Amino acid sequence: MLITGASSGIGLALAKLGLQRGYRVVATARKSSLSRFRSLGLPESENFLIRPLDVTNADQREALIAELNKHHHGVDVLINNAGIAYRSVIEHMSSADELLQMETNFLGPMALTRLVLPRMRKQRRGCIVNISSVGGMMAMPTMGSYSASKFALEGASEALWYELRPWNVRVVLVQPGFVHSNAFRHIYWTHRGKSALTGQDDYHAYYANMESFVERLMGIAHATPDSIAKKVLRTIESAHAPLRVSATADAVFFSWIRRFLPRRLYHGLLYRGLPGISHWGKN
């Protein structure tokens, strides 16, 4: 089981649970985060390998999969969990910001998937788990580029589901919503977005209202990285895993209203529910 972004959050919970369930786990993270595993009492062992991996780095991706294929019998389960999120309106994103968002959340995972597929197809078994988001089925203001990357991940995963089913390789999209964690503190900011949050800007209300709104919802959320990890492992071990798995209660709720409400009503309700919307667009 190869897990990207495994030094914290859902990735770390998956690594711990995978070890408990008897998997041979390969936990990856950026080089600067590797010491975290040892500080948490997770040193390397026969069944727990720790490897540096920036999913946007082609050389690191290729070297890792080559090592695992040569010395560790390859990868049976790939969990593309590593990801970043920009808090920014579209107007404040630069081309460089957009590229980093897409490389981390979509292009990197797809490249890693392509590296493990030849062996999975040859042995006619395997599982690709892509950690998506509620943001992969609905977009919200100040999170547009993040949603774009998750929409792309969802579209490619859906195509893969069809392409790989004849080879008995399963593809699963996991959609968490709000998770009780400090993940919102590790959000990426553009220069213009940070300035708009703290100073005078036409978009100031967008940032100020959405920042406190997301922090509040994550603080009261019942779902945790551990509860999501358990759902992911159950899905991997299921003989009939669905393509999409709603990992939190709010993900189930938004999936249902998106499916059954008329689109005009759906968007109207969400718009009116935005925090402080009456102040948006007013200098």
Contacts in CASP RR format, 6 or more apart in sequence:
PFRMAT RR
TARGET T0000
AUTHOR 0000-0000-0000
METHOD contacts of the structure
MODEL  1
MLITGASSGIGLALAKLGLQRGYRVVATARKSSLSRFRSLGLPESENFLI
RPLDVTNADQREALIAELNKHHHGVDVLINNAGIAYRSVIEHMSSADELL
QMETNFLGPMALTRLVLPRMRKQRRGCIVNISSVGGMMAMPTMGSYSASK
FALEGASEALWYELRPWNVRVVLVQPGFVHSNAFRHIYWTHRGKSALTGQ
DDYHAYYANMESFVERLMGIAHATPDSIAKKVLRTIESAHAPLRVSATAD
AVFFSWIRRFLPRRLYHGLLYRGLPGISHWGKN
1 18 0 8 1.000
1 23 0 8 1.000
1 24 0 8 1.000
1 25 0 8 1.000
1 26 0 8 1.000
1 75 0 8 1.000
1 76 0 8 1.000
1 77 0 8 1.000
1 79 0 8 1.000
2 26 0 8 1.000
2 28 0 8 1.000
2 68 0 8 1.000
2 75 0 8 1.000
2 77 0 8 1.000
2 78 0 8 1.000
2 79 0 8 1.000
2 116 0 8 1.000
3 11 0 8 1.000
3 14 0 8 1.000
3 15 0 8 1.000
3 25 0 8 1.000
3 26 0 8 1.000
3 27 0 8 1.000
3 28 0 8 1.000
3 79 0 8 1.000
3 81 0 8 1.000
4 28 0 8 1.000
4 29 0 8 1.000
4 53 0 8 1.000
4 55 0 8 1.000
4 79 0 8 1.000
4 80 0 8 1.000
4 81 0 8 1.000
4 82 0 8 1.000
4 109 0 8 1.000
4 112 0 8 1.000
5 11 0 8 1.000
5 28 0 8 1.000
5 29 0 8 1.000
5 30 0 8 1.000
5 53 0 8 1.000
5 55 0 8 1.000
5 81 0 8 1.000
5 82 0 8 1.000
5 83 0 8 1.000
6 12 0 8 1.000
6 14 0 8 1.000
6 15 0 8 1.000
6 27 0 8 1.000
6 28 0 8 1.000
6 29 0 8 1.000
6 81 0 8 1.000
7 27 0 8 1.000
7 29 0 8 1.000
7 30 0 8 1.000
7 33 0 8 1.000
7 34 0 8 1.000
7 36 0 8 1.000
7 37 0 8 1.000
8 33 0 8 1.000
8 36 0 8 1.000
9 181 0 8 1.000
9 183 0 8 1.000
9 225 0 8 1.000
10 81 0 8 1.000
10 131 0 8 1.000
10 176 0 8 1.000
10 179 0 8 1.000
10 225 0 8 1.000
10 228 0 8 1.000
10 229 0 8 1.000
10 232 0 8 1.000
11 27 0 8 1.000
11 79 0 8 1.000
11 81 0 8 1.000
11 225 0 8 1.000
11 229 0 8 1.000
12 27 0 8 1.000
12 40 0 8 1.000
12 225 0 8 1.000
13 224 0 8 1.000
13 225 0 8 1.000
13 226 0 8 1.000
13 228 0 8 1.000
13 229 0 8 1.000
14 79 0 8 1.000
14 81 0 8 1.000
14 229 0 8 1.000
14 232 0 8 1.000
14 233 0 8 1.000
15 25 0 8 1.000
15 27 0 8 1.000
15 42 0 8 1.000
15 48 0 8 1.000
16 42 0 8 1.000
16 229 0 8 1.000
17 226 0 8 1.000
17 229 0 8 1.000
17 230 0 8 1.000
17 233 0 8 1.000
18 25 0 8 1.000
18 233 0 8 1.000
19 25 0 8 1.000
19 47 0 8 1.000
19 48 0 8 1.000
21 233 0 8 1.000
22 47 0 8 1.000
23 47 0 8 1.000
23 77 0 8 1.000
24 46 0 8 1.000
24 47 0 8 1.000
24 48 0 8 1.000
24 49 0 8 1.000
24 72 0 8 1.000
25 47 0 8 1.000
25 48 0 8 1.000
25 49 0 8 1.000
26 49 0 8 1.000
26 51 0 8 1.000
26 68 0 8 1.000
26 72 0 8 1.000
26 75 0 8 1.000
27 37 0 8 1.000
27 42 0 8 1.000
27 48 0 8 1.000
27 49 0 8 1.000
27 50 0 8 1.000
27 51 0 8 1.000
28 50 0 8 1.000
28 51 0 8 1.000
28 52 0 8 1.000
28 53 0 8 1.000
28 64 0 8 1.000
28 82 0 8 1.000
29 36 0 8 1.000
29 37 0 8 1.000
29 50 0 8 1.000
29 52 0 8 1.000
29 53 0 8 1.000
29 82 0 8 1.000
30 52 0 8 1.000
30 53 0 8 1.000
30 54 0 8 1.000
31 52 0 8 1.000
31 54 0 8 1.000
34 50 0 8 1.000
34 52 0 8 1.000
37 43 0 8 1.000
37 50 0 8 1.000
42 48 0 8 1.000
42 50 0 8 1.000
44 50 0 8 1.000
49 72 0 8 1.000
51 64 0 8 1.000
51 67 0 8 1.000
52 60 0 8 1.000
53 60 0 8 1.000
53 61 0 8 1.000
53 64 0 8 1.000
53 82 0 8 1.000
54 60 0 8 1.000
55 61 0 8 1.000
55 80 0 8 1.000
55 82 0 8 1.000
55 83 0 8 1.000
55 103 0 8 1.000
55 104 0 8 1.000
55 108 0 8 1.000
55 109 0 8 1.000
55 111 0 8 1.000
55 112 0 8 1.000
56 100 0 8 1.000
56 103 0 8 1.000
56 104 0 8 1.000
56 107 0 8 1.000
56 108 0 8 1.000
58 111 0 8 1.000
61 108 0 8 1.000
61 111 0 8 1.000
61 112 0 8 1.000
61 115 0 8 1.000
62 115 0 8 1.000
65 74 0 8 1.000
65 75 0 8 1.000
65 112 0 8 1.000
65 115 0 8 1.000
65 116 0 8 1.000
68 74 0 8 1.000
68 75 0 8 1.000
69 75 0 8 1.000
69 119 0 8 1.000
74 116 0 8 1.000
74 119 0 8 1.000
75 116 0 8 1.000
75 119 0 8 1.000
75 120 0 8 1.000
76 120 0 8 1.000
76 125 0 8 1.000
76 126 0 8 1.000
76 127 0 8 1.000
77 126 0 8 1.000
77 127 0 8 1.000
77 129 0 8 1.000
77 236 0 8 1.000
78 112 0 8 1.000
78 113 0 8 1.000
78 116 0 8 1.000
78 127 0 8 1.000
78 128 0 8 1.000
78 129 0 8 1.000
79 129 0 8 1.000
79 131 0 8 1.000
79 232 0 8 1.000
80 108 0 8 1.000
80 109 0 8 1.000
80 112 0 8 1.000
80 113 0 8 1.000
80 128 0 8 1.000
80 129 0 8 1.000
80 130 0 8 1.000
80 131 0 8 1.000
80 153 0 8 1.000
81 131 0 8 1.000
82 104 0 8 1.000
82 109 0 8 1.000
83 104 0 8 1.000
83 105 0 8 1.000
84 100 0 8 1.000
84 101 0 8 1.000
84 104 0 8 1.000
84 105 0 8 1.000
84 188 0 8 1.000
85 101 0 8 1.000
85 143 0 8 1.000
85 146 0 8 1.000
85 187 0 8 1.000
85 188 0 8 1.000
86 93 0 8 1.000
86 97 0 8 1.000
86 101 0 8 1.000
86 143 0 8 1.000
86 145 0 8 1.000
86 146 0 8 1.000
86 187 0 8 1.000
86 188 0 8 1.000
86 189 0 8 1.000
86 190 0 8 1.000
87 142 0 8 1.000
87 143 0 8 1.000
87 187 0 8 1.000
87 188 0 8 1.000
87 189 0 8 1.000
87 193 0 8 1.000
87 207 0 8 1.000
87 210 0 8 1.000
87 211 0 8 1.000
88 97 0 8 1.000
88 142 0 8 1.000
88 144 0 8 1.000
88 145 0 8 1.000
88 189 0 8 1.000
88 190 0 8 1.000
88 192 0 8 1.000
88 193 0 8 1.000
89 141 0 8 1.000
89 142 0 8 1.000
89 144 0 8 1.000
89 193 0 8 1.000
89 196 0 8 1.000
89 203 0 8 1.000
89 206 0 8 1.000
89 207 0 8 1.000
90 144 0 8 1.000
90 145 0 8 1.000
91 192 0 8 1.000
91 203 0 8 1.000
92 190 0 8 1.000
92 192 0 8 1.000
92 193 0 8 1.000
92 196 0 8 1.000
92 203 0 8 1.000
93 101 0 8 1.000
93 145 0 8 1.000
93 190 0 8 1.000
94 190 0 8 1.000
97 145 0 8 1.000
97 188 0 8 1.000
97 190 0 8 1.000
98 145 0 8 1.000
100 188 0 8 1.000
101 145 0 8 1.000
101 146 0 8 1.000
101 148 0 8 1.000
101 149 0 8 1.000
101 188 0 8 1.000
102 145 0 8 1.000
102 148 0 8 1.000
102 149 0 8 1.000
102 152 0 8 1.000
104 149 0 8 1.000
105 146 0 8 1.000
105 149 0 8 1.000
105 150 0 8 1.000
105 152 0 8 1.000
105 153 0 8 1.000
106 149 0 8 1.000
106 150 0 8 1.000
106 152 0 8 1.000
106 153 0 8 1.000
106 156 0 8 1.000
109 130 0 8 1.000
109 153 0 8 1.000
110 153 0 8 1.000
110 156 0 8 1.000
113 128 0 8 1.000
113 160 0 8 1.000
116 128 0 8 1.000
117 164 0 8 1.000
117 169 0 8 1.000
120 126 0 8 1.000
120 164 0 8 1.000
120 167 0 8 1.000
120 169 0 8 1.000
121 164 0 8 1.000
121 167 0 8 1.000
121 169 0 8 1.000
124 167 0 8 1.000
124 168 0 8 1.000
124 169 0 8 1.000
125 168 0 8 1.000
125 169 0 8 1.000
126 168 0 8 1.000
126 169 0 8 1.000
126 170 0 8 1.000
127 169 0 8 1.000
127 170 0 8 1.000
127 171 0 8 1.000
127 172 0 8 1.000
127 236 0 8 1.000
127 241 0 8 1.000
128 157 0 8 1.000
128 160 0 8 1.000
128 164 0 8 1.000
128 169 0 8 1.000
128 170 0 8 1.000
128 171 0 8 1.000
128 172 0 8 1.000
129 172 0 8 1.000
129 174 0 8 1.000
129 232 0 8 1.000
129 235 0 8 1.000
129 236 0 8 1.000
130 153 0 8 1.000
130 157 0 8 1.000
130 171 0 8 1.000
130 172 0 8 1.000
130 173 0 8 1.000
130 174 0 8 1.000
131 174 0 8 1.000
131 176 0 8 1.000
131 232 0 8 1.000
132 150 0 8 1.000
132 153 0 8 1.000
132 154 0 8 1.000
132 157 0 8 1.000
132 173 0 8 1.000
132 174 0 8 1.000
132 175 0 8 1.000
133 146 0 8 1.000
133 147 0 8 1.000
133 150 0 8 1.000
133 175 0 8 1.000
133 176 0 8 1.000
133 177 0 8 1.000
134 175 0 8 1.000
134 176 0 8 1.000
134 177 0 8 1.000
134 178 0 8 1.000
134 248 0 8 1.000
134 250 0 8 1.000
134 251 0 8 1.000
134 254 0 8 1.000
135 143 0 8 1.000
135 146 0 8 1.000
135 147 0 8 1.000
135 150 0 8 1.000
135 151 0 8 1.000
135 175 0 8 1.000
135 177 0 8 1.000
136 147 0 8 1.000
136 150 0 8 1.000
136 151 0 8 1.000
136 153 0 8 1.000
136 154 0 8 1.000
136 175 0 8 1.000
137 154 0 8 1.000
137 175 0 8 1.000
137 254 0 8 1.000
137 255 0 8 1.000
137 258 0 8 1.000
138 147 0 8 1.000
138 254 0 8 1.000
138 258 0 8 1.000
138 270 0 8 1.000
139 147 0 8 1.000
139 148 0 8 1.000
139 151 0 8 1.000
140 147 0 8 1.000
140 210 0 8 1.000
141 206 0 8 1.000
141 210 0 8 1.000
141 274 0 8 1.000
142 206 0 8 1.000
142 207 0 8 1.000
142 210 0 8 1.000
143 210 0 8 1.000
153 173 0 8 1.000
154 173 0 8 1.000
157 171 0 8 1.000
157 173 0 8 1.000
157 243 0 8 1.000
158 173 0 8 1.000
158 243 0 8 1.000
160 171 0 8 1.000
161 171 0 8 1.000
161 243 0 8 1.000
164 170 0 8 1.000
164 171 0 8 1.000
170 241 0 8 1.000
171 243 0 8 1.000
172 235 0 8 1.000
172 236 0 8 1.000
172 241 0 8 1.000
172 242 0 8 1.000
172 243 0 8 1.000
172 244 0 8 1.000
172 245 0 8 1.000
173 243 0 8 1.000
173 244 0 8 1.000
173 245 0 8 1.000
174 228 0 8 1.000
174 231 0 8 1.000
174 232 0 8 1.000
174 235 0 8 1.000
174 245 0 8 1.000
174 247 0 8 1.000
175 244 0 8 1.000
175 245 0 8 1.000
175 246 0 8 1.000
175 247 0 8 1.000
175 251 0 8 1.000
175 255 0 8 1.000
176 223 0 8 1.000
176 228 0 8 1.000
176 247 0 8 1.000
176 248 0 8 1.000
176 251 0 8 1.000
177 221 0 8 1.000
177 223 0 8 1.000
177 247 0 8 1.000
177 248 0 8 1.000
177 250 0 8 1.000
177 251 0 8 1.000
178 214 0 8 1.000
178 217 0 8 1.000
178 218 0 8 1.000
178 221 0 8 1.000
178 223 0 8 1.000
178 248 0 8 1.000
178 250 0 8 1.000
179 218 0 8 1.000
179 221 0 8 1.000
179 223 0 8 1.000
179 224 0 8 1.000
179 225 0 8 1.000
179 228 0 8 1.000
179 248 0 8 1.000
180 218 0 8 1.000
180 219 0 8 1.000
180 220 0 8 1.000
180 221 0 8 1.000
180 222 0 8 1.000
180 223 0 8 1.000
180 224 0 8 1.000
181 218 0 8 1.000
181 224 0 8 1.000
181 225 0 8 1.000
183 218 0 8 1.000
184 214 0 8 1.000
184 215 0 8 1.000
184 218 0 8 1.000
189 197 0 8 1.000
192 201 0 8 1.000
193 201 0 8 1.000
193 203 0 8 1.000
193 207 0 8 1.000
195 201 0 8 1.000
196 202 0 8 1.000
196 203 0 8 1.000
196 204 0 8 1.000
196 206 0 8 1.000
196 207 0 8 1.000
197 204 0 8 1.000
197 207 0 8 1.000
197 208 0 8 1.000
197 211 0 8 1.000
202 281 0 8 1.000
202 283 0 8 1.000
205 276 0 8 1.000
205 279 0 8 1.000
205 280 0 8 1.000
205 281 0 8 1.000
205 282 0 8 1.000
206 280 0 8 1.000
209 274 0 8 1.000
209 275 0 8 1.000
209 276 0 8 1.000
209 277 0 8 1.000
209 279 0 8 1.000
209 280 0 8 1.000
210 274 0 8 1.000
210 275 0 8 1.000
212 275 0 8 1.000
213 275 0 8 1.000
221 248 0 8 1.000
221 250 0 8 1.000
222 248 0 8 1.000
222 249 0 8 1.000
223 247 0 8 1.000
223 248 0 8 1.000
223 249 0 8 1.000
228 247 0 8 1.000
228 248 0 8 1.000
231 245 0 8 1.000
231 247 0 8 1.000
232 245 0 8 1.000
232 247 0 8 1.000
235 241 0 8 1.000
235 242 0 8 1.000
235 245 0 8 1.000
246 252 0 8 1.000
246 255 0 8 1.000
257 266 0 8 1.000
257 269 0 8 1.000
258 266 0 8 1.000
261 269 0 8 1.000
271 277 0 8 1.000
274 280 0 8 1.000
END
